[in-house]
Amino acid sequence: MTKEYILNFLKTNKQLLNSKYNVTKIGLFGSYATGAETEKSDIDILVEMPPSFDNFFDLKYFLEDAFKKSVDLGKEKNLRLLIKKHIENEIIYV
């Protein structure tokens, strides 16, 4: 699994993610975004979407099934300021 593969998948499926899960913005951050991933790394993805418990977890499971890896899915508006400042320079939006 590579950063390019993940970004290409997100970009290719952006319309589906919007229509099925109401995703308005999606980006990759963390070890896969910076090239520091290991075999044990999860995939860190940040999204903007309307509040919906079902859609959020359905999206998480969809991505985990697609990537065959654990996905740490976060909502941008729920990030603490300290964490947001730490990752804002590494987020790659599609």
C-alpha positions in Angstrom: 0.0 0.0 0.0 1.4 3.4 -1.0 0.5 7.0 -0.5 -0.2 7.3 -4.2 -2.5 4.3 -4.2 -4.6 5.7 -1.3 -4.8 9.2 -2.8 -5.7 7.8 -6.2 -8.5 5.6 -4.6 -9.9 8.6 -2.7 -9.7 10.8 -5.8 -11.3 8.2 -8.1 -14.1 7.6 -5.6 -14.7 11.1 -4.4 -18.1 11.4 -6.1 -19.2 8.1 -4.6 -18.0 9.2 -1.2 -20.0 12.4 -1.5 -23.2 10.8 -2.8 -23.2 7.7 -0.5 -21.7 9.2 2.7 -22.1 13.0 2.2 -18.3 13.5 2.4 -17.6 17.1 1.4 -13.8 17.1 2.0 -11.3 14.2 2.5 -7.6 14.1 3.0 -4.8 11.8 4.0 -2.5 12.6 7.0 -0.1 10.7 9.3 2.5 8.2 8.4 1.2 7.4 4.9 1.1 11.1 4.0 4.6 11.7 5.2 6.2 8.4 3.9 6.9 7.1 7.4 4.5 4.2 7.3 5.3 0.7 8.3 3.6 -2.6 7.7 1.7 -2.1 11.0 0.6 1.5 10.3 -3.0 2.4 10.1 -4.3 4.8 7.5 -5.2 8.3 8.9 -8.0 10.0 7.0 -9.6 13.3 7.8 -13.1 14.1 6.5 -15.7 16.8 6.5 -19.3 15.5 6.5 -22.6 16.3 8.2 -23.1 14.7 11.6 -24.3 11.1 11.1 -23.2 8.2 13.3 -24.2 5.6 10.7 -22.5 7.4 7.7 -19.3 7.9 9.7 -18.9 4.3 10.6 -20.2 3.0 7.2 -17.5 5.1 5.6 -14.8 3.8 8.0 -15.8 0.2 7.2 -16.0 0.9 3.5 -12.4 2.3 3.5 -11.1 -0.5 5.7 -12.6 -3.0 3.3 -11.1 -1.2 0.3 -7.6 -0.8 1.7 -7.6 -4.1 3.8 -6.0 -2.1 6.6 -7.3 -0.3 9.7 -8.4 3.2 9.0 -8.3 6.0 11.7 -11.1 8.2 10.5 -11.4 11.7 12.0 -13.7 14.6 11.5 -11.9 17.9 10.9 -14.2 19.9 13.2 -13.6 17.5 16.1 -9.8 17.9 16.1 -8.3 19.6 19.1 -6.4 22.7 18.2 -3.1 21.2 19.2 -3.5 18.2 17.0 -4.9 20.3 14.1 -1.8 22.5 14.2 0.5 19.4 14.3 -1.1 17.8 11.2 -2.2 20.8 9.1 1.1 20.8 7.2 0.9 17.1 6.3 -2.7 16.7 5.2 -3.1 15.9 1.6 -6.6 16.7 0.4 -8.1 15.2 -2.8 
